[in-house]
């Protein structure tokens, strides 16, 4: 197996690459992004690179290469020059923090998302559900990792909490203090030849987990802030590593918020499996389960058959997604109006030589 194949090169990316007939362009995968400086893995090893002007200034922000992307580049002596983004299998995206109309692409071409929560004040089942909804919409398989197992007496409560969501995703426990659970993560959660991404809030122990998995590769970790209980950002960039078992893993900075920005509707199949079980009995096939008459979901919530936390989470996410879509449409409409005004002004100046 050559270097590119070790990093996930397959027929999908090969077909996209072969559409480009210029033999001067070589394929590579983005393994690190620090500011505007890229690091690629090529058939000859690692190489620093920078974006072409076309990609940097002439493309949509969502189509700028991210960690995990496959690209074409020109190979110069000291660094590469990225000329093209190859086709993506998927992306992991969230709503841009502080901006409700744009998505932020975090990484690309991912098989599994490892959602890490700490079994302390960080554990929040509704936040976990939010992660899973967005990840599932992106076409990525979610995996739940509950860290700091040394702080609890029994797993039963947490297994029960996750199972209430009705989602078929594996759950693993671990502790960086006692080093328990690492063998299971390494041999079961991480698949050879597949790309995994670690996500979670600051302070959940992501850097500690990846340090342990990488056998102390050198990422810096820090303790929780004593005054706030919130973690300090110990990973400031996204990086892709290959483990000795052949699995690929992307580490990301801790997040204060994870706003949803779905490609599909919240009511799409697979996003809320528990809701779907009751939705089959709704009077209308396009029922949103918010206020319609004859809604079996609302009925199940009112009679206690449907877990109140799950229904509340559903309500919150569908309304958040609606606000995102409305604001995005408003931005498009304002952009079109501004474009029309600009064209009219140009025509006026041209007509009257103003």
C-alpha positions as CSV (number, residue, x, y, z in Angstrom):
1,X,0.0,0.0,0.0
2,X,1.5,3.4,-1.0
3,X,1.4,6.5,1.1
4,X,-1.7,8.0,-0.5
5,X,-3.7,4.8,0.0
6,X,-2.6,4.7,3.7
7,X,-4.2,8.2,4.0
8,X,-7.5,7.2,2.4
9,X,-7.0,7.5,-1.4
10,X,-9.5,5.3,-3.2
11,X,-11.5,5.0,-6.5
12,X,-13.8,7.9,-5.6
13,X,-10.9,10.4,-5.4
14,X,-9.0,8.8,-8.2
15,X,-11.9,9.2,-10.6
16,X,-12.1,12.9,-9.7
17,X,-8.4,13.3,-10.1
18,X,-8.4,11.6,-13.5
19,X,-10.9,14.1,-14.8
20,X,-8.0,16.6,-14.6
21,X,-5.8,15.9,-17.7
22,X,-2.9,18.0,-16.6
23,X,-0.1,15.6,-15.5
24,X,1.8,18.5,-13.8
25,X,-0.8,18.4,-11.0
26,X,-0.3,15.9,-8.3
27,X,-2.8,14.6,-5.7
28,X,-2.4,15.1,-2.0
29,X,-4.4,15.2,1.2
30,X,-4.6,18.2,3.6
31,X,-3.3,17.0,7.0
32,X,-2.9,20.3,8.8
33,X,-4.0,23.9,8.4
34,X,-2.4,26.7,10.4
35,X,-3.6,30.1,9.4
36,X,-3.1,30.3,5.6
37,X,-0.3,27.6,5.7
38,X,-1.3,24.2,4.6
39,X,0.6,20.9,5.1
40,X,-0.1,18.1,2.7
41,X,0.7,14.4,2.6
42,X,1.9,13.5,-0.9
43,X,3.2,10.3,-2.5
44,X,6.6,11.4,-1.4
45,X,5.8,12.4,2.1
46,X,4.8,15.7,3.8
47,X,5.1,19.1,2.1
48,X,4.1,22.6,3.1
49,X,1.8,24.4,0.6
50,X,-0.2,27.5,-0.1
51,X,-3.4,28.2,-2.0
52,X,-3.6,29.5,-5.5
53,X,-5.2,32.9,-5.9
54,X,-8.2,31.3,-7.6
55,X,-8.9,29.2,-4.5
56,X,-8.1,31.9,-2.0
57,X,-10.0,34.8,-3.6
58,X,-12.2,33.4,-6.3
59,X,-14.2,30.6,-4.6
60,X,-17.0,30.2,-2.1
61,X,-15.7,29.9,1.5
62,X,-17.2,26.5,1.8
63,X,-15.1,25.3,-1.1
64,X,-11.8,26.4,0.4
65,X,-9.7,23.2,1.3
66,X,-9.9,22.0,4.9
67,X,-8.2,19.2,6.8
68,X,-9.2,15.9,5.3
69,X,-9.7,17.3,1.8
70,X,-7.9,15.9,-1.3
71,X,-6.4,18.5,-3.6
72,X,-4.3,18.9,-6.7
73,X,-1.0,20.7,-6.3
74,X,2.0,21.8,-8.3
75,X,5.1,20.4,-6.7
76,X,7.9,22.9,-6.3
77,X,11.3,22.4,-4.6
78,X,10.4,23.8,-1.2
79,X,6.6,23.9,-1.1
80,X,3.5,23.0,-3.0
81,X,0.9,25.3,-4.7
82,X,-2.7,24.0,-4.3
83,X,-4.6,24.6,-7.6
84,X,-7.8,22.6,-7.2
85,X,-10.1,21.0,-4.6
86,X,-11.1,17.4,-5.6
87,X,-14.6,16.1,-5.1
88,X,-15.7,15.6,-1.5
89,X,-17.5,12.5,-0.1
90,X,-18.9,14.7,2.7
91,X,-18.1,17.6,5.0
92,X,-18.6,18.2,8.7
93,X,-20.1,21.6,9.1
94,X,-21.8,23.8,11.7
95,X,-23.3,27.2,11.8
96,X,-20.6,29.8,11.7
97,X,-20.2,31.1,15.4
98,X,-21.6,34.6,15.7
99,X,-23.1,34.4,12.2
100,X,-26.5,32.8,11.7
101,X,-26.4,32.8,7.9
102,X,-23.2,30.9,7.0
103,X,-21.9,27.4,7.6
104,X,-18.3,26.7,8.8
105,X,-16.7,23.6,7.2
106,X,-14.6,22.0,9.9
107,X,-13.2,19.0,8.0
108,X,-13.9,16.8,5.0
109,X,-14.1,13.2,3.8
110,X,-14.9,11.7,7.2
111,X,-16.2,8.2,8.1
112,X,-16.8,8.5,11.8
113,X,-17.2,11.4,14.3
114,X,-16.1,10.6,17.8
115,X,-18.2,12.8,20.1
116,X,-16.4,13.2,23.4
117,X,-18.2,14.3,26.6
118,X,-16.8,14.4,30.1
119,X,-18.6,12.6,32.9
120,X,-18.6,15.7,35.0
121,X,-20.4,19.0,34.5
122,X,-19.9,18.7,30.8
123,X,-22.2,15.7,30.3
124,X,-25.3,17.1,28.6
125,X,-27.6,14.7,26.8
126,X,-29.3,17.4,24.7
127,X,-25.9,18.8,23.6
128,X,-25.0,15.2,22.6
129,X,-28.2,15.0,20.6
130,X,-27.4,18.2,18.8
131,X,-24.0,16.8,17.8
132,X,-25.6,13.6,16.6
133,X,-28.3,15.4,14.5
134,X,-25.7,17.6,12.7
135,X,-23.2,14.7,12.2
136,X,-25.9,12.4,10.8
137,X,-27.1,15.0,8.4
138,X,-23.6,15.3,7.1
139,X,-23.5,11.6,6.2
140,X,-21.1,10.7,9.0
141,X,-21.4,7.9,11.5
142,X,-21.5,9.1,15.1
143,X,-19.6,7.4,18.0
144,X,-20.1,8.5,21.6
145,X,-17.1,8.5,23.9
146,X,-17.7,9.3,27.6
147,X,-14.4,10.4,29.2
148,X,-13.5,10.8,32.9
149,X,-15.1,7.5,33.9
150,X,-13.1,7.6,37.1
151,X,-15.5,10.3,38.4
152,X,-18.5,8.0,38.3
153,X,-19.5,4.8,40.2
154,X,-21.6,3.2,37.5
155,X,-22.1,3.4,33.8
156,X,-25.8,2.4,34.0
157,X,-27.3,5.9,34.2
158,X,-25.3,7.2,31.2
159,X,-26.0,4.2,29.1
160,X,-29.7,4.7,29.9
161,X,-29.5,8.4,29.0
162,X,-28.0,7.8,25.6
163,X,-30.3,4.8,24.8
164,X,-33.3,7.1,25.3
165,X,-32.3,9.0,22.2
166,X,-33.1,5.9,20.2
167,X,-29.9,6.2,18.1
168,X,-27.9,3.2,17.0
169,X,-24.5,4.6,17.8
170,X,-21.8,2.8,19.9
171,X,-20.9,4.2,23.3
172,X,-17.5,3.8,24.9
173,X,-16.2,4.8,28.3
174,X,-12.6,5.8,29.1
175,X,-10.5,7.6,31.7
176,X,-7.2,9.3,31.1
177,X,-6.5,9.1,34.9
178,X,-6.7,5.4,35.1
179,X,-6.1,4.7,31.4
180,X,-9.1,2.5,31.3
181,X,-11.0,2.0,28.0
182,X,-8.1,2.9,25.7
183,X,-7.7,-0.6,24.4
184,X,-11.4,-0.7,23.4
185,X,-11.1,2.7,21.7
186,X,-8.0,1.6,19.8
187,X,-9.2,-1.8,18.7
188,X,-13.0,-1.3,18.3
189,X,-13.8,2.4,17.8
190,X,-11.0,3.2,15.4
191,X,-11.2,1.4,12.1
192,X,-8.2,0.8,9.8
193,X,-8.3,2.8,6.7
194,X,-11.1,5.0,7.9
195,X,-11.0,8.7,8.8
196,X,-12.3,9.7,12.3
197,X,-12.7,13.2,13.8
198,X,-12.7,14.0,17.5
199,X,-15.2,16.8,18.5
200,X,-16.4,18.1,21.7
201,X,-16.5,21.1,24.1
202,X,-13.3,22.5,25.6
203,X,-12.2,20.6,28.7
204,X,-13.6,17.2,27.9
205,X,-10.2,15.7,27.4
206,X,-9.9,15.5,23.7
207,X,-6.2,16.3,23.6
208,X,-5.6,13.8,26.5
209,X,-7.4,11.1,24.6
210,X,-5.5,11.7,21.4
211,X,-2.2,11.9,23.2
212,X,-2.8,8.6,24.7
213,X,-3.9,7.1,21.4
214,X,-0.8,8.6,19.6
215,X,1.5,7.5,22.4
216,X,2.3,11.0,23.6
217,X,2.8,12.6,20.2
218,X,3.3,15.9,21.9
219,X,0.0,17.8,21.7
220,X,-0.3,20.2,24.7
221,X,-3.0,19.7,27.3
222,X,-4.1,21.9,30.2
223,X,-6.2,21.5,33.3
224,X,-9.7,22.9,33.7
225,X,-9.9,26.5,34.9
226,X,-10.6,26.3,38.7
227,X,-12.7,29.4,38.6
228,X,-15.1,28.6,35.7
229,X,-14.8,24.9,35.3
230,X,-14.5,25.5,31.5
231,X,-11.6,24.1,29.6
232,X,-8.8,26.1,28.1
233,X,-8.4,25.7,24.3
234,X,-5.5,23.3,24.1
235,X,-5.8,22.5,20.4
236,X,-5.9,25.6,18.2
237,X,-5.6,23.9,14.8
238,X,-7.1,20.9,13.1
239,X,-4.6,18.1,12.3
240,X,-4.9,14.7,10.7
241,X,-2.8,11.8,12.1
242,X,-2.3,8.2,11.1
243,X,-2.2,5.6,13.9
244,X,-0.2,2.4,14.0
245,X,-3.4,0.4,13.5
246,X,-3.9,2.1,10.1
247,X,-6.8,4.4,11.3
248,X,-6.8,8.1,10.5
249,X,-7.8,10.7,13.2
250,X,-8.5,14.4,13.0
251,X,-8.1,16.5,16.1
252,X,-10.1,19.7,16.3
253,X,-10.1,22.7,18.7
254,X,-12.7,22.6,21.5
255,X,-16.0,24.4,20.8
256,X,-18.1,26.7,22.9
257,X,-21.0,26.3,20.6
258,X,-22.2,23.9,17.9
259,X,-25.0,25.5,15.9
260,X,-26.8,23.3,13.5
261,X,-26.9,24.1,9.8
262,X,-28.6,21.2,8.1
263,X,-28.7,20.4,4.4
264,X,-31.9,18.4,5.0
265,X,-35.0,19.1,7.0
266,X,-35.1,18.2,10.7
267,X,-38.0,15.9,9.8
268,X,-35.8,14.0,7.3
269,X,-35.5,10.2,7.9
270,X,-32.8,9.2,10.4
271,X,-32.3,12.5,12.2
272,X,-34.9,11.9,15.0
273,X,-35.6,8.1,15.1
274,X,-37.8,8.3,18.2
275,X,-39.9,11.0,16.7
276,X,-40.2,9.0,13.5
277,X,-41.7,6.0,15.4
278,X,-44.7,8.1,16.4
279,X,-44.8,10.2,13.2
280,X,-46.2,7.2,11.3
281,X,-49.5,7.9,13.0
282,X,-49.8,11.6,12.1
283,X,-52.8,12.7,10.0
284,X,-50.6,14.6,7.5
285,X,-47.6,13.2,5.8
286,X,-45.8,16.6,5.9
287,X,-46.5,17.1,9.6
288,X,-43.8,19.1,11.4
289,X,-45.0,17.9,14.9
290,X,-45.2,21.4,16.3
291,X,-48.8,22.4,16.3
292,X,-50.8,20.5,13.7
293,X,-54.1,18.8,14.4
294,X,-54.0,15.0,14.4
295,X,-50.3,14.9,15.2
296,X,-49.4,11.6,16.8
297,X,-46.1,13.0,18.1
298,X,-47.8,15.8,20.1
299,X,-50.3,13.3,21.4
300,X,-47.5,10.9,22.5
301,X,-45.7,13.9,24.3
302,X,-48.9,15.0,26.0
303,X,-49.8,11.5,27.3
304,X,-46.2,10.8,28.4
305,X,-45.4,8.1,25.9
306,X,-42.7,10.3,24.2
307,X,-39.8,11.4,26.4
308,X,-40.2,15.2,27.1
309,X,-36.5,15.8,26.8
310,X,-36.4,14.3,23.3
311,X,-39.5,16.3,22.1
312,X,-38.1,19.5,23.6
313,X,-34.8,18.9,21.8
314,X,-36.7,18.3,18.6
315,X,-38.7,21.5,19.0
316,X,-35.6,23.6,19.7
317,X,-33.6,22.2,16.8
318,X,-36.4,22.6,14.2
319,X,-37.0,26.2,15.2
320,X,-33.2,26.9,15.2
321,X,-32.9,25.4,11.7
322,X,-35.9,27.5,10.5
323,X,-34.3,30.7,11.8
324,X,-31.1,29.7,10.0
325,X,-32.9,29.1,6.7
326,X,-35.0,32.3,7.0
327,X,-31.9,34.4,7.7
328,X,-30.0,32.7,4.8
329,X,-32.9,33.5,2.4
330,X,-33.0,37.1,3.7
331,X,-29.3,37.4,3.0
332,X,-29.8,36.1,-0.6
333,X,-32.7,38.4,-1.2
334,X,-30.8,41.4,0.0
335,X,-27.8,40.4,-2.1
336,X,-30.1,40.2,-5.2
337,X,-31.6,43.6,-4.4
338,X,-28.2,45.2,-4.0
339,X,-27.1,43.6,-7.3
340,X,-30.1,45.0,-9.1
341,X,-29.5,48.4,-7.6
342,X,-25.9,48.3,-8.7
343,X,-26.8,47.3,-12.2
344,X,-29.5,50.1,-12.4
345,X,-26.9,52.7,-11.2
346,X,-24.4,51.6,-13.8
347,X,-27.1,51.9,-16.6
348,X,-28.1,55.3,-15.3
349,X,-24.5,56.6,-15.4
350,X,-24.0,55.0,-18.8
351,X,-27.1,56.6,-20.2
352,X,-26.6,60.1,-18.9
353,X,-22.7,59.9,-18.8
354,X,-22.8,60.7,-15.1
